[in-house]
Amino acid sequence: MGRLAGKLWFWWTLFAAGLLLLILGPPVLLAADIARRPEWVYPWALFGARNWLRLCGARVRVRGLEHLDPRQSYVFVANHRSFLDTATLFYHLHRRIGILAKKELLKVPILGYGMGHVNILAIDRSNRTRAIQTMKEATDRLLRGVSIGVFAEGTRARPGQLLPFKKGAFYMAIEAGVPVVPVAIRNTDKLMGKGTGVARPGLIEMIVLPPVETKGLSTDEDVKRLAQHTRALIARELGIGESEKDTP
């Protein structure tokens, strides 16, 4: 696919996302609010995520779901290189999850309002007090059996990169007493990479690695080691060598 075609496909993916939000969002949110049944929104959010990926031309292949216990909640920690990652993680784990997202998403019409209905929590990393409160809310959901997905780099990395991991997700997992599940998402940077302004259809690979236990961990040094171990596991699946792991 040439660069012009890639740019056109990029704008199509954004248009498709807006179209799905506009068609599905208002009636679903209105019905859920009138009936006071916010849980009605979740299946439609899954429908939207799945069909946006399809409209983007993205096929998703998942490995490793057999590592998960359907009765156990987890903190899923994934790398983040593309807008496509969120829909991939949200839909293709095939379990009810919430996601920690950047606060800027609250400004997106319809999406920002609907986030709270599907356990998507906006975290304001520029405000420590608010960030801590959001992490506490996420921990409460873990204790109620809702798994949480976290892009631990805190922002999208450039194609081929893996940024340092922030430690909030790991403190949260230890506080809730749930395992951390490393998730490596491949190829989304090739399909719709940050800063490229182009997109193309293709295959996304999501590899769910065996859970890492957090029982018995409590100190800051424990958290540091857990974050480093999780990042190393994901880096290995992404094919990133030791010299590349800390690329800013």
Protein Blocks (a to p, Z undefined) as FASTA:
>chain_A
ZZklmmmmmmmmmmmmmmmmmmmmmmmmmmmmmnopaklmmmmmmmmmmmmmmmnopacd
dehjlmpcfkbccddddddfbfklmmmmmmmnopacdddddfklmmpghjlmmmmmnopa
cddfklmklmmmmmmmmmmmmmnopacdddfkopacdehiacdddfklmmmmmmnopacd
ddddehklmmopghklpacdddddddddddddfehiabfklmmmmmmmmmmmmmmmnopa
fklmmoZZ
